[in-house]
Amino acid sequence: MIGQKVILTPRYSTAVLEASGIDFNADSDQAWFDIPFKCNVLYAGVTVTVVIADDDAVVKFDRQNAAGSATGRTDATIADIVVPDETAIGTFVYDKVAQDSLTKAAADLLTTAATCRTAGGYWDGTNCKPHPYGELQPGNQVVVQVSASSATGNAIPILVVEVAEEVFGNLDNVLETA
C-alpha cells in the first residue's frame, strides 16, 4: 500500500534563519527535521529565497539515528545538493539520493554498529545489513548542513516523505507512556 505524501516542517537554529531560510554564507548545521512516524524519503530540496552568488552553494541532508545525537550520523545520504551560482529566487533544486541504499557488499565490510550506521546501514546486533538511506523511523532526525563554499544566498529546506504503514509497537525507538 502506498502511503500519504507529507512535507515535513524544519526547525531552524535561529529565528533569522526561520525567516529567510538557511544561509549559504555560514558553514554549519542550520535546520533539522524531526521524524514522527515511519516513512520513506521521496526527495529533499531547497527553494532559493535570496539569489545565490559568488560560488555554487552546497547543502547536505544527513540522517541521525537518534534526535540530538551525532552518533551514527550519515553524510549526505538523504541529499547532497549543489545550487549553481546565480540561481534565481524561487528556483527549487532537489535530490533523490535517499532512494538509494547501502549495498550488501559494502555492508559486509562494516564490522561495528558505529561504522554501519554512519554508512547508512542497519546494525542487527551482530552484522551490518543494507538499508534504504531514506527509510526513517520516529526518533530519527534529518540535519540540514551547509557545506564549505564561499557562496552567498538563502534557501528554504524541504523534505518530502511517504508515510509507511506501521504500528508503533514494531518500531525500535518508540515507547508508549504508562
Summary of the structure (lengths in Angstrom):
residues: 178
radius of gyration: 16.6
end to end distance: 31.4
largest distance: 54.9
contacts: 572
relative contact order: 0.31
helix: 13%
strand: 42%
